[in-house]
Amino acid sequence: MLRRHSLRVAFVAGMLDRGGAEKQLFYMARALVEEGVDVRVCSLGCGEVFEAELQRAGVQTVWVGRSAHPALRTVAVVRALADFRPHIVQSAHFYTNLYAAATALSYGALGLGALRSNAYREISANGYWGRWLLRLPTALLANSQAAKRNAESLGVRPESVYVVPNVIDLAAFDRAAEAEAPRQDSSRVVVASVATHVPVKRLERFLAALALARAEVADLVGVLIGAGTEDGGLRAVAERWGLGSGAVSFLGLREDVPRLLRGADVLLLTSDEEGFPNAILEAMAARLPVITTPAGEAPLVVQDDVTGYVVPFDDVHGMAKRLVWLARSQELRRSLGRAGRLRAEQDYGSERLAALLLRSYRDIASARGREALLKLMPQ
């Protein structure tokens, strides 16, 4: 039952499957519920992983994806919220910004759009709609300073973009990682990738760096966790580098990423573009040093020479050199890994999310003179 004097927030999601944006949506909805906010989630997808998780957290979910037509989808969202009458309608994905903005207009609510990547990539991926999706919402919630800067360079006013960084539920991660870690030869050092296998992730760099490092440290092996359109091409690249099944494993999509990371020694992220990489937070939670390109928020999250290393995009030899350093020194791996875990605990724990999110809501409402809405905000 809705509480008359409670803040009501509706999320509009493209899907609720297992992914970084979906996990962050779950964290946000759960955090708001714990603060006494009424939350509802409308999703274009149905029967997906986080649907059940949200319901267990006390959040009602509604399927609004019966039609593929944007106008009909908008009508479906508006109808799904008729009895809810939200004060805030927030998009969980960039491509659902249209539905959030239009629905918010229908109810006189604040319409908040999402920036989950670096803005440039989102504009490119959405073609004609890209710039409209950037400008239609009342304000945008980005998960990185890089996305905010890029949105501003595309003409969005600085005061319309707010940053709420990604977080991680460390207690849940630790529980998931408690299962027996994958058995491995203790003499081997495992470098992992957790990424969708698409061109922008540049996983050929991962394979090249691994091959170069193995020329000096033969007991270094790689594991690629994830799948995508590049699977076949990446296997061909591995073969060209002489990386057989004993040197690199393609594990595909997995439900046990925390367990797999607990059994690894290093995370290597090789992307050209990112927003805020969840894989880095998970690696830090697992006490792994991280080697990363300066994509998106990665160079701010990873402290160079403290929690890992930030290497220029095409410096595959630099990646390999750092893999060799880490492979040869267990103490270096442990030192950087401990620092990464501490940073995750201090700066990116999910317990801080409600305060960050509500502060953004207050700032947006205040900037737009929504005094009545401010009175509904949990203190």
FENPE-V43358 format. One record per backbone hydrogen bond with DSSP energy under -1.0 kcal/mol. NH is the residue of the N-H (numbers start at 0). CO is the residue of the C=O. E is the energy in kcal/mol with one decimal. If there is no record, write none. Layout:
nh->(NH,NH)
co->(CO,CO)
e->(E,E)
This chain:
nh->(5,8,9,10,11,12,22,23,24,25,26,27,28,29,30,31,32,33,35,36,37,39,40,41,42,43,49,50,52,53,54,55,56,57,58,61,63,72,73,74,75,76,77,78,79,80,81,84,86,87,88,89,90,91,95,96,99,100,101,102,103,104,105,106,108,109,111,112,114,119,122,123,124,125,128,129,132,133,134,135,137,138,139,140,141,142,147,148,149,150,151,152,154,155,159,160,161,163,167,169,172,173,174,175,176,187,188,190,191,192,194,196,197,200,201,204,206,207,208,209,210,211,212,213,215,216,219,220,221,222,223,224,225,229,230,233,234,235,236,237,238,239,240,241,242,243,246,247,248,250,259,260,261,262,263,264,265,266,267,268,271,280,281,282,283,284,285,286,287,289,290,291,294,296,297,299,300,301,304,305,306,307,308,310,314,315,318,319,320,321,322,323,324,325,326,327,332,333,334,335,336,337,338,339,340,341,342,343,344,345,346,347,349,351,352,355,356,357,358,359,360,361,362,363,364,365,366,367,368,369,370,373,374,375)
co->(2,37,87,39,89,41,18,19,20,21,22,23,24,25,26,27,28,29,32,31,6,8,59,10,61,12,15,47,48,49,50,51,52,54,53,40,42,68,69,70,71,72,73,74,75,76,78,80,7,7,109,9,111,11,92,93,95,96,97,98,99,100,101,102,103,86,88,138,140,117,118,119,120,121,125,126,128,129,130,131,110,110,159,112,161,114,143,144,145,146,147,148,151,150,156,157,139,141,347,167,168,169,170,171,172,184,218,220,265,222,224,226,195,197,198,201,202,203,204,205,206,207,208,209,212,212,216,188,246,190,248,192,251,196,227,229,230,231,232,233,234,235,236,238,237,241,243,243,221,223,255,256,257,258,260,189,189,288,191,290,199,276,277,278,279,280,281,283,282,306,266,308,292,274,294,296,296,297,307,302,302,302,289,291,311,313,314,315,316,317,318,319,320,321,322,323,328,329,330,331,332,333,334,335,336,337,338,339,340,341,342,343,167,348,349,351,352,353,354,355,356,357,358,359,360,361,362,363,365,364,368,369,370,372)
e->(-1.8,-2.9,-2.8,-2.7,-2.3,-3.0,-2.4,-2.2,-2.1,-2.2,-2.3,-2.5,-2.9,-2.6,-2.5,-2.3,-2.3,-2.2,-1.9,-2.4,-2.6,-1.8,-2.6,-3.2,-2.7,-2.1,-3.1,-1.4,-1.1,-2.6,-2.0,-2.1,-1.3,-1.5,-2.4,-2.6,-2.9,-2.5,-2.2,-2.2,-2.1,-2.2,-2.5,-2.6,-2.1,-1.0,-1.5,-2.9,-2.4,-1.7,-3.0,-3.3,-3.2,-2.7,-1.2,-1.9,-2.0,-2.7,-2.5,-2.2,-2.3,-1.9,-1.5,-1.2,-2.7,-2.3,-2.9,-2.9,-2.0,-1.9,-2.5,-2.4,-2.5,-1.2,-1.5,-1.4,-2.8,-1.1,-1.2,-2.6,-2.3,-1.3,-3.1,-2.9,-3.2,-1.4,-1.6,-2.7,-2.4,-2.7,-2.3,-2.0,-1.7,-2.0,-2.3,-1.5,-2.9,-2.9,-2.4,-1.2,-2.4,-2.7,-2.0,-2.3,-1.9,-2.3,-2.2,-2.9,-3.1,-1.9,-2.1,-1.9,-2.0,-1.7,-1.9,-1.8,-1.9,-2.3,-3.0,-2.3,-2.4,-2.5,-2.5,-2.4,-1.6,-2.4,-1.5,-2.8,-2.7,-2.1,-2.9,-3.2,-1.4,-2.7,-1.6,-2.8,-2.0,-1.7,-2.2,-2.6,-1.9,-2.2,-1.8,-1.4,-3.1,-1.1,-1.7,-2.0,-2.0,-2.4,-2.3,-2.8,-2.1,-1.0,-1.6,-2.7,-1.6,-2.2,-2.7,-2.9,-2.8,-1.1,-2.3,-2.2,-2.6,-2.4,-1.6,-1.5,-2.6,-1.3,-2.8,-2.7,-1.3,-2.9,-2.1,-1.7,-2.0,-2.9,-3.3,-2.5,-2.5,-1.2,-2.7,-2.9,-1.7,-1.8,-2.0,-2.6,-2.6,-1.9,-2.1,-2.3,-2.1,-2.4,-2.8,-2.0,-1.9,-2.6,-2.6,-2.4,-2.4,-2.5,-1.8,-2.1,-2.3,-2.2,-2.0,-2.3,-2.4,-2.4,-2.6,-1.7,-1.8,-1.6,-1.5,-1.7,-2.8,-2.8,-2.0,-1.7,-2.3,-2.7,-2.5,-2.5,-2.8,-2.9,-2.3,-1.1,-1.5,-2.9,-1.5,-1.8,-1.4,-1.1)
